[in-house]
Amino acid sequence: MHKYMVGDIVKMKKAHPCGSDQWEVMRTGMDFRIKCLGCSRQVMLPRPKFEKGVKKVIKAVSE
């Protein structure tokens, strides 16, 4: 179980329509705001959907 932090770069299972599957975590809590690193679009996701969709953490802020 990974504790997600603001600034983490995560790889999602499904790619964004722009083609990128890498996202930056902008906000954590009950909802997650993530920003696509391909087109800079921001998306809000509920925590369960976000945690289910994450494939792996590419770059963690504090390791």
SENU-350847 format. One record per atom (N, C-alpha, C): residue in three letters; residue number from 1; atom name; z negated, y, x. Coordinates in nm, 4 decimals. Example, Ala and Ser with C-alpha at 12.3 -4.5 7.8 and 13.67 -1.06 7.14 Angstrom:
// SENU-350847
<site><aa>ALA</aa><i>1</i><at>N</at><z>-0.7800</z><y>-0.5690</y><x>1.3190</x></site>
<site><aa>ALA</aa><i>1</i><at>CA</at><z>-0.7800</z><y>-0.4500</y><x>1.2300</x></site>
<site><aa>ALA</aa><i>1</i><at>C</at><z>-0.7800</z><y>-0.3300</y><x>1.3200</x></site>
<site><aa>SER</aa><i>2</i><at>N</at><z>-0.7080</z><y>-0.2250</y><x>1.2850</x></site>
<site><aa>SER</aa><i>2</i><at>CA</at><z>-0.7140</z><y>-0.1060</y><x>1.3670</x></site>
<site><aa>SER</aa><i>2</i><at>C</at><z>-0.7870</z><y>0.0030</y><x>1.2900</x></site>
***
This chain:
// SENU-350847
<site><aa>MET</aa><i>1</i><at>N</at><z>0.0000</z><y>-0.1200</y><x>0.0857</x></site>
<site><aa>MET</aa><i>1</i><at>CA</at><z>0.0000</z><y>0.0000</y><x>0.0000</x></site>
<site><aa>MET</aa><i>1</i><at>C</at><z>0.0000</z><y>0.1236</y><x>0.0883</x></site>
<site><aa>HIS</aa><i>2</i><at>N</at><z>0.0999</z><y>0.2051</y><x>0.0724</x></site>
<site><aa>HIS</aa><i>2</i><at>CA</at><z>0.1128</z><y>0.3263</y><x>0.1523</x></site>
<site><aa>HIS</aa><i>2</i><at>C</at><z>0.0657</z><y>0.4462</y><x>0.0713</x></site>
<site><aa>LYS</aa><i>3</i><at>N</at><z>-0.0106</z><y>0.5324</y><x>0.1354</x></site>
<site><aa>LYS</aa><i>3</i><at>CA</at><z>-0.0531</z><y>0.6574</y><x>0.0727</x></site>
<site><aa>LYS</aa><i>3</i><at>C</at><z>0.0535</z><y>0.7618</y><x>0.1045</x></site>
<site><aa>TYR</aa><i>4</i><at>N</at><z>0.1267</z><y>0.8056</y><x>0.0031</x></site>
<site><aa>TYR</aa><i>4</i><at>CA</at><z>0.2362</z><y>0.8995</y><x>0.0246</x></site>
<site><aa>TYR</aa><i>4</i><at>C</at><z>0.1816</z><y>1.0408</y><x>0.0437</x></site>
<site><aa>MET</aa><i>5</i><at>N</at><z>0.2414</z><y>1.1122</y><x>0.1397</x></site>
<site><aa>MET</aa><i>5</i><at>CA</at><z>0.1991</z><y>1.2482</y><x>0.1717</x></site>
<site><aa>MET</aa><i>5</i><at>C</at><z>0.3180</z><y>1.3431</y><x>0.1536</x></site>
<site><aa>VAL</aa><i>6</i><at>N</at><z>0.2874</z><y>1.4706</y><x>0.1283</x></site>
<site><aa>VAL</aa><i>6</i><at>CA</at><z>0.3927</z><y>1.5714</y><x>0.1196</x></site>
<site><aa>VAL</aa><i>6</i><at>C</at><z>0.4599</z><y>1.5819</y><x>0.2562</x></site>
<site><aa>GLY</aa><i>7</i><at>N</at><z>0.5917</z><y>1.5747</y><x>0.2571</x></site>
<site><aa>GLY</aa><i>7</i><at>CA</at><z>0.6674</z><y>1.5815</y><x>0.3820</x></site>
<site><aa>GLY</aa><i>7</i><at>C</at><z>0.7208</z><y>1.4469</y><x>0.4283</x></site>
<site><aa>ASP</aa><i>8</i><at>N</at><z>0.6723</z><y>1.3367</y><x>0.3684</x></site>
<site><aa>ASP</aa><i>8</i><at>CA</at><z>0.7243</z><y>1.2040</y><x>0.4039</x></site>
<site><aa>ASP</aa><i>8</i><at>C</at><z>0.8727</z><y>1.1943</y><x>0.3660</x></site>
<site><aa>ILE</aa><i>9</i><at>N</at><z>0.9487</z><y>1.1205</y><x>0.4453</x></site>
<site><aa>ILE</aa><i>9</i><at>CA</at><z>1.0881</z><y>1.0900</y><x>0.4131</x></site>
<site><aa>ILE</aa><i>9</i><at>C</at><z>1.0923</z><y>0.9439</y><x>0.3692</x></site>
<site><aa>VAL</aa><i>10</i><at>N</at><z>1.1402</z><y>0.9193</y><x>0.2458</x></site>
<site><aa>VAL</aa><i>10</i><at>CA</at><z>1.1435</z><y>0.7834</y><x>0.1922</x></site>
<site><aa>VAL</aa><i>10</i><at>C</at><z>1.2870</z><y>0.7433</y><x>0.1596</x></site>
<site><aa>LYS</aa><i>11</i><at>N</at><z>1.3112</z><y>0.6118</y><x>0.1657</x></site>
<site><aa>LYS</aa><i>11</i><at>CA</at><z>1.4402</z><y>0.5553</y><x>0.1254</x></site>
<site><aa>LYS</aa><i>11</i><at>C</at><z>1.4196</z><y>0.4907</y><x>-0.0110</x></site>
<site><aa>MET</aa><i>12</i><at>N</at><z>1.4995</z><y>0.5315</y><x>-0.1094</x></site>
<site><aa>MET</aa><i>12</i><at>CA</at><z>1.4872</z><y>0.4780</y><x>-0.2444</x></site>
<site><aa>MET</aa><i>12</i><at>C</at><z>1.5839</z><y>0.3613</y><x>-0.2638</x></site>
<site><aa>LYS</aa><i>13</i><at>N</at><z>1.5535</z><y>0.2747</y><x>-0.3595</x></site>
<site><aa>LYS</aa><i>13</i><at>CA</at><z>1.6380</z><y>0.1584</y><x>-0.3869</x></site>
<site><aa>LYS</aa><i>13</i><at>C</at><z>1.7749</z><y>0.2013</y><x>-0.4387</x></site>
<site><aa>LYS</aa><i>14</i><at>N</at><z>1.7753</z><y>0.3001</y><x>-0.5295</x></site>
<site><aa>LYS</aa><i>14</i><at>CA</at><z>1.9013</z><y>0.3479</y><x>-0.5857</x></site>
<site><aa>LYS</aa><i>14</i><at>C</at><z>1.9406</z><y>0.4778</y><x>-0.5170</x></site>
<site><aa>ALA</aa><i>15</i><at>N</at><z>2.0680</z><y>0.4899</y><x>-0.4836</x></site>
<site><aa>ALA</aa><i>15</i><at>CA</at><z>2.1180</z><y>0.6119</y><x>-0.4208</x></site>
<site><aa>ALA</aa><i>15</i><at>C</at><z>2.1370</z><y>0.7215</y><x>-0.5260</x></site>
<site><aa>HIS</aa><i>16</i><at>N</at><z>2.1262</z><y>0.8448</y><x>-0.4830</x></site>
<site><aa>HIS</aa><i>16</i><at>CA</at><z>2.1538</z><y>0.9605</y><x>-0.5679</x></site>
<site><aa>HIS</aa><i>16</i><at>C</at><z>2.3053</z><y>0.9665</y><x>-0.5914</x></site>
<site><aa>PRO</aa><i>17</i><at>N</at><z>2.3505</z><y>1.0245</y><x>-0.7012</x></site>
<site><aa>PRO</aa><i>17</i><at>CA</at><z>2.4951</z><y>1.0341</y><x>-0.7245</x></site>
<site><aa>PRO</aa><i>17</i><at>C</at><z>2.5727</z><y>1.1006</y><x>-0.6097</x></site>
<site><aa>CYS</aa><i>18</i><at>N</at><z>2.5056</z><y>1.1846</y><x>-0.5296</x></site>
<site><aa>CYS</aa><i>18</i><at>CA</at><z>2.5748</z><y>1.2483</y><x>-0.4164</x></site>
<site><aa>CYS</aa><i>18</i><at>C</at><z>2.5973</z><y>1.1496</y><x>-0.3018</x></site>
<site><aa>GLY</aa><i>19</i><at>N</at><z>2.5347</z><y>1.0317</y><x>-0.3071</x></site>
<site><aa>GLY</aa><i>19</i><at>CA</at><z>2.5567</z><y>0.9289</y><x>-0.2065</x></site>
<site><aa>GLY</aa><i>19</i><at>C</at><z>2.4391</z><y>0.9060</y><x>-0.1129</x></site>
<site><aa>SER</aa><i>20</i><at>N</at><z>2.3437</z><y>0.9990</y><x>-0.1091</x></site>
<site><aa>SER</aa><i>20</i><at>CA</at><z>2.2286</z><y>0.9858</y><x>-0.0192</x></site>
<site><aa>SER</aa><i>20</i><at>C</at><z>2.1192</z><y>0.9017</y><x>-0.0856</x></site>
<site><aa>ASP</aa><i>21</i><at>N</at><z>2.0482</z><y>0.8214</y><x>-0.0038</x></site>
<site><aa>ASP</aa><i>21</i><at>CA</at><z>1.9347</z><y>0.7459</y><x>-0.0577</x></site>
<site><aa>ASP</aa><i>21</i><at>C</at><z>1.8052</z><y>0.7868</y><x>0.0121</x></site>
<site><aa>GLN</aa><i>22</i><at>N</at><z>1.8081</z><y>0.8992</y><x>0.0853</x></site>
<site><aa>GLN</aa><i>22</i><at>CA</at><z>1.6890</z><y>0.9483</y><x>0.1547</x></site>
<site><aa>GLN</aa><i>22</i><at>C</at><z>1.6351</z><y>1.0724</y><x>0.0842</x></site>
<site><aa>TRP</aa><i>23</i><at>N</at><z>1.5037</z><y>1.0731</y><x>0.0639</x></site>
<site><aa>TRP</aa><i>23</i><at>CA</at><z>1.4378</z><y>1.1790</y><x>-0.0118</x></site>
<site><aa>TRP</aa><i>23</i><at>C</at><z>1.3145</z><y>1.2280</y><x>0.0628</x></site>
<site><aa>GLU</aa><i>24</i><at>N</at><z>1.2841</z><y>1.3557</y><x>0.0472</x></site>
<site><aa>GLU</aa><i>24</i><at>CA</at><z>1.1621</z><y>1.4129</y><x>0.1031</x></site>
<site><aa>GLU</aa><i>24</i><at>C</at><z>1.0625</z><y>1.4320</y><x>-0.0104</x></site>
<site><aa>VAL</aa><i>25</i><at>N</at><z>0.9367</z><y>1.3903</y><x>0.0114</x></site>
<site><aa>VAL</aa><i>25</i><at>CA</at><z>0.8319</z><y>1.4072</y><x>-0.0889</x></site>
<site><aa>VAL</aa><i>25</i><at>C</at><z>0.7859</z><y>1.5528</y><x>-0.0856</x></site>
<site><aa>MET</aa><i>26</i><at>N</at><z>0.7982</z><y>1.6216</y><x>-0.1998</x></site>
<site><aa>MET</aa><i>26</i><at>CA</at><z>0.7613</z><y>1.7630</y><x>-0.2084</x></site>
<site><aa>MET</aa><i>26</i><at>C</at><z>0.6236</z><y>1.7817</y><x>-0.2730</x></site>
<site><aa>ARG</aa><i>27</i><at>N</at><z>0.5866</z><y>1.6891</y><x>-0.3646</x></site>
<site><aa>ARG</aa><i>27</i><at>CA</at><z>0.4604</z><y>1.7007</y><x>-0.4372</x></site>
<site><aa>ARG</aa><i>27</i><at>C</at><z>0.4126</z><y>1.5616</y><x>-0.4729</x></site>
<site><aa>THR</aa><i>28</i><at>N</at><z>0.2808</z><y>1.5402</y><x>-0.4640</x></site>
<site><aa>THR</aa><i>28</i><at>CA</at><z>0.2237</z><y>1.4113</y><x>-0.5037</x></site>
<site><aa>THR</aa><i>28</i><at>C</at><z>0.1189</z><y>1.4348</y><x>-0.6115</x></site>
<site><aa>GLY</aa><i>29</i><at>N</at><z>0.0762</z><y>1.3272</y><x>-0.6746</x></site>
<site><aa>GLY</aa><i>29</i><at>CA</at><z>-0.0233</z><y>1.3352</y><x>-0.7811</x></site>
<site><aa>GLY</aa><i>29</i><at>C</at><z>0.0174</z><y>1.2398</y><x>-0.8922</x></site>
<site><aa>MET</aa><i>30</i><at>N</at><z>-0.0029</z><y>1.2808</y><x>-1.0168</x></site>
<site><aa>MET</aa><i>30</i><at>CA</at><z>0.0402</z><y>1.1990</y><x>-1.1304</x></site>
<site><aa>MET</aa><i>30</i><at>C</at><z>0.1924</z><y>1.1884</y><x>-1.1319</x></site>
<site><aa>ASP</aa><i>31</i><at>N</at><z>0.2577</z><y>1.2988</y><x>-1.0952</x></site>
<site><aa>ASP</aa><i>31</i><at>CA</at><z>0.4036</z><y>1.3019</y><x>-1.0840</x></site>
<site><aa>ASP</aa><i>31</i><at>C</at><z>0.4401</z><y>1.3297</y><x>-0.9394</x></site>
<site><aa>PHE</aa><i>32</i><at>N</at><z>0.5552</z><y>1.2816</y><x>-0.8988</x></site>
<site><aa>PHE</aa><i>32</i><at>CA</at><z>0.6070</z><y>1.3091</y><x>-0.7653</x></site>
<site><aa>PHE</aa><i>32</i><at>C</at><z>0.7298</z><y>1.3979</y><x>-0.7783</x></site>
<site><aa>ARG</aa><i>33</i><at>N</at><z>0.7389</z><y>1.5006</y><x>-0.6963</x></site>
<site><aa>ARG</aa><i>33</i><at>CA</at><z>0.8631</z><y>1.5778</y><x>-0.6866</x></site>
<site><aa>ARG</aa><i>33</i><at>C</at><z>0.9265</z><y>1.5370</y><x>-0.5547</x></site>
<site><aa>ILE</aa><i>34</i><at>N</at><z>1.0513</z><y>1.4910</y><x>-0.5627</x></site>
<site><aa>ILE</aa><i>34</i><at>CA</at><z>1.1221</z><y>1.4506</y><x>-0.4414</x></site>
<site><aa>ILE</aa><i>34</i><at>C</at><z>1.2508</z><y>1.5308</y><x>-0.4310</x></site>
<site><aa>LYS</aa><i>35</i><at>N</at><z>1.2926</z><y>1.5580</y><x>-0.3071</x></site>
<site><aa>LYS</aa><i>35</i><at>CA</at><z>1.4130</z><y>1.6365</y><x>-0.2818</x></site>
<site><aa>LYS</aa><i>35</i><at>C</at><z>1.5140</z><y>1.5493</y><x>-0.2099</x></site>
<site><aa>CYS</aa><i>36</i><at>N</at><z>1.6347</z><y>1.5430</y><x>-0.2628</x></site>
<site><aa>CYS</aa><i>36</i><at>CA</at><z>1.7430</z><y>1.4676</y><x>-0.2018</x></site>
<site><aa>CYS</aa><i>36</i><at>C</at><z>1.7824</z><y>1.5349</y><x>-0.0706</x></site>
<site><aa>LEU</aa><i>37</i><at>N</at><z>1.7912</z><y>1.4564</y><x>0.0370</x></site>
<site><aa>LEU</aa><i>37</i><at>CA</at><z>1.8288</z><y>1.5133</y><x>0.1659</x></site>
<site><aa>LEU</aa><i>37</i><at>C</at><z>1.9797</z><y>1.5308</y><x>0.1788</x></site>
<site><aa>GLY</aa><i>38</i><at>N</at><z>2.0554</z><y>1.4803</y><x>0.0832</x></site>
<site><aa>GLY</aa><i>38</i><at>CA</at><z>2.2004</z><y>1.4979</y><x>0.0858</x></site>
<site><aa>GLY</aa><i>38</i><at>C</at><z>2.2430</z><y>1.6299</y><x>0.0231</x></site>
<site><aa>CYS</aa><i>39</i><at>N</at><z>2.1900</z><y>1.6601</y><x>-0.0960</x></site>
<site><aa>CYS</aa><i>39</i><at>CA</at><z>2.2368</z><y>1.7781</y><x>-0.1700</x></site>
<site><aa>CYS</aa><i>39</i><at>C</at><z>2.1236</z><y>1.8752</y><x>-0.2051</x></site>
<site><aa>SER</aa><i>40</i><at>N</at><z>2.0005</z><y>1.8450</y><x>-0.1651</x></site>
<site><aa>SER</aa><i>40</i><at>CA</at><z>1.8827</z><y>1.9307</y><x>-0.1883</x></site>
<site><aa>SER</aa><i>40</i><at>C</at><z>1.8410</z><y>1.9433</y><x>-0.3348</x></site>
<site><aa>ARG</aa><i>41</i><at>N</at><z>1.8908</z><y>1.8543</y><x>-0.4203</x></site>
<site><aa>ARG</aa><i>41</i><at>CA</at><z>1.8480</z><y>1.8541</y><x>-0.5606</x></site>
<site><aa>ARG</aa><i>41</i><at>C</at><z>1.7053</z><y>1.8010</y><x>-0.5675</x></site>
<site><aa>GLN</aa><i>42</i><at>N</at><z>1.6211</z><y>1.8597</y><x>-0.6543</x></site>
<site><aa>GLN</aa><i>42</i><at>CA</at><z>1.4830</z><y>1.8140</y><x>-0.6689</x></site>
<site><aa>GLN</aa><i>42</i><at>C</at><z>1.4659</z><y>1.7418</y><x>-0.8018</x></site>
<site><aa>VAL</aa><i>43</i><at>N</at><z>1.3898</z><y>1.6328</y><x>-0.7988</x></site>
<site><aa>VAL</aa><i>43</i><at>CA</at><z>1.3685</z><y>1.5479</y><x>-0.9161</x></site>
<site><aa>VAL</aa><i>43</i><at>C</at><z>1.2195</z><y>1.5214</y><x>-0.9308</x></site>
<site><aa>MET</aa><i>44</i><at>N</at><z>1.1693</z><y>1.5260</y><x>-1.0549</x></site>
<site><aa>MET</aa><i>44</i><at>CA</at><z>1.0304</z><y>1.4897</y><x>-1.0826</x></site>
<site><aa>MET</aa><i>44</i><at>C</at><z>1.0289</z><y>1.3476</y><x>-1.1381</x></site>
<site><aa>LEU</aa><i>45</i><at>N</at><z>0.9403</z><y>1.2637</y><x>-1.0830</x></site>
<site><aa>LEU</aa><i>45</i><at>CA</at><z>0.9265</z><y>1.1253</y><x>-1.1285</x></site>
<site><aa>LEU</aa><i>45</i><at>C</at><z>0.7795</z><y>1.0949</y><x>-1.1537</x></site>
<site><aa>PRO</aa><i>46</i><at>N</at><z>0.7482</z><y>1.0184</y><x>-1.2588</x></site>
<site><aa>PRO</aa><i>46</i><at>CA</at><z>0.6103</z><y>0.9716</y><x>-1.2739</x></site>
<site><aa>PRO</aa><i>46</i><at>C</at><z>0.5748</z><y>0.8755</y><x>-1.1605</x></site>
<site><aa>ARG</aa><i>47</i><at>N</at><z>0.4476</z><y>0.8713</y><x>-1.1234</x></site>
<site><aa>ARG</aa><i>47</i><at>CA</at><z>0.4014</z><y>0.7905</y><x>-1.0099</x></site>
<site><aa>ARG</aa><i>47</i><at>C</at><z>0.4476</z><y>0.6439</y><x>-1.0150</x></site>
<site><aa>PRO</aa><i>48</i><at>N</at><z>0.4310</z><y>0.5731</y><x>-1.1287</x></site>
<site><aa>PRO</aa><i>48</i><at>CA</at><z>0.4715</z><y>0.4305</y><x>-1.1297</x></site>
<site><aa>PRO</aa><i>48</i><at>C</at><z>0.6208</z><y>0.4120</y><x>-1.1002</x></site>
<site><aa>LYS</aa><i>49</i><at>N</at><z>0.7047</z><y>0.4985</y><x>-1.1552</x></site>
<site><aa>LYS</aa><i>49</i><at>CA</at><z>0.8490</z><y>0.4869</y><x>-1.1334</x></site>
<site><aa>LYS</aa><i>49</i><at>C</at><z>0.8833</z><y>0.5171</y><x>-0.9880</x></site>
<site><aa>PHE</aa><i>50</i><at>N</at><z>0.8169</z><y>0.6163</y><x>-0.9285</x></site>
<site><aa>PHE</aa><i>50</i><at>CA</at><z>0.8408</z><y>0.6495</y><x>-0.7881</x></site>
<site><aa>PHE</aa><i>50</i><at>C</at><z>0.8008</z><y>0.5334</y><x>-0.6976</x></site>
<site><aa>GLU</aa><i>51</i><at>N</at><z>0.6802</z><y>0.4792</y><x>-0.7180</x></site>
<site><aa>GLU</aa><i>51</i><at>CA</at><z>0.6308</z><y>0.3722</y><x>-0.6305</x></site>
<site><aa>GLU</aa><i>51</i><at>C</at><z>0.7158</z><y>0.2465</y><x>-0.6429</x></site>
<site><aa>LYS</aa><i>52</i><at>N</at><z>0.7698</z><y>0.2219</y><x>-0.7629</x></site>
<site><aa>LYS</aa><i>52</i><at>CA</at><z>0.8549</z><y>0.1054</y><x>-0.7837</x></site>
<site><aa>LYS</aa><i>52</i><at>C</at><z>0.9914</z><y>0.1242</y><x>-0.7176</x></site>
<site><aa>GLY</aa><i>53</i><at>N</at><z>1.0376</z><y>0.2496</y><x>-0.7081</x></site>
<site><aa>GLY</aa><i>53</i><at>CA</at><z>1.1704</z><y>0.2781</y><x>-0.6563</x></site>
<site><aa>GLY</aa><i>53</i><at>C</at><z>1.1791</z><y>0.2938</y><x>-0.5056</x></site>
<site><aa>VAL</aa><i>54</i><at>N</at><z>1.0644</z><y>0.3071</y><x>-0.4389</x></site>
<site><aa>VAL</aa><i>54</i><at>CA</at><z>1.0670</z><y>0.3279</y><x>-0.2937</x></site>
<site><aa>VAL</aa><i>54</i><at>C</at><z>1.0956</z><y>0.1961</y><x>-0.2226</x></site>
<site><aa>LYS</aa><i>55</i><at>N</at><z>1.1945</z><y>0.1980</y><x>-0.1328</x></site>
<site><aa>LYS</aa><i>55</i><at>CA</at><z>1.2270</z><y>0.0802</y><x>-0.0537</x></site>
<site><aa>LYS</aa><i>55</i><at>C</at><z>1.1411</z><y>0.0786</y><x>0.0726</x></site>
<site><aa>LYS</aa><i>56</i><at>N</at><z>1.1400</z><y>0.1921</y><x>0.1458</x></site>
<site><aa>LYS</aa><i>56</i><at>CA</at><z>1.0555</z><y>0.2016</y><x>0.2646</x></site>
<site><aa>LYS</aa><i>56</i><at>C</at><z>1.0340</z><y>0.3480</y><x>0.3016</x></site>
<site><aa>VAL</aa><i>57</i><at>N</at><z>0.9302</z><y>0.3705</y><x>0.3820</x></site>
<site><aa>VAL</aa><i>57</i><at>CA</at><z>0.9030</z><y>0.5041</y><x>0.4345</x></site>
<site><aa>VAL</aa><i>57</i><at>C</at><z>0.9746</z><y>0.5154</y><x>0.5682</x></site>
<site><aa>ILE</aa><i>58</i><at>N</at><z>1.0680</z><y>0.6092</y><x>0.5778</x></site>
<site><aa>ILE</aa><i>58</i><at>CA</at><z>1.1456</z><y>0.6269</y><x>0.7007</x></site>
<site><aa>ILE</aa><i>58</i><at>C</at><z>1.0630</z><y>0.7053</y><x>0.8027</x></site>
<site><aa>LYS</aa><i>59</i><at>N</at><z>1.0049</z><y>0.8174</y><x>0.7587</x></site>
<site><aa>LYS</aa><i>59</i><at>CA</at><z>0.9255</z><y>0.8995</y><x>0.8494</x></site>
<site><aa>LYS</aa><i>59</i><at>C</at><z>0.8019</z><y>0.9466</y><x>0.7764</x></site>
<site><aa>ALA</aa><i>60</i><at>N</at><z>0.6851</z><y>0.9040</y><x>0.8253</x></site>
<site><aa>ALA</aa><i>60</i><at>CA</at><z>0.5593</z><y>0.9474</y><x>0.7665</x></site>
<site><aa>ALA</aa><i>60</i><at>C</at><z>0.5105</z><y>1.0711</y><x>0.8425</x></site>
<site><aa>VAL</aa><i>61</i><at>N</at><z>0.4475</z><y>1.1645</y><x>0.7695</x></site>
<site><aa>VAL</aa><i>61</i><at>CA</at><z>0.3979</z><y>1.2872</y><x>0.8317</x></site>
<site><aa>VAL</aa><i>61</i><at>C</at><z>0.2867</z><y>1.2576</y><x>0.9293</x></site>
<site><aa>SER</aa><i>62</i><at>N</at><z>0.1846</z><y>1.1832</y><x>0.8834</x></site>
<site><aa>SER</aa><i>62</i><at>CA</at><z>0.0699</z><y>1.1526</y><x>0.9707</x></site>
<site><aa>SER</aa><i>62</i><at>C</at><z>0.0656</z><y>1.0025</y><x>0.9953</x></site>
<site><aa>GLU</aa><i>63</i><at>N</at><z>0.0901</z><y>0.9641</y><x>1.1181</x></site>
<site><aa>GLU</aa><i>63</i><at>CA</at><z>0.0876</z><y>0.8207</y><x>1.1511</x></site>
<site><aa>GLU</aa><i>63</i><at>C</at><z>-0.0253</z><y>0.7883</y><x>1.2453</x></site>
***
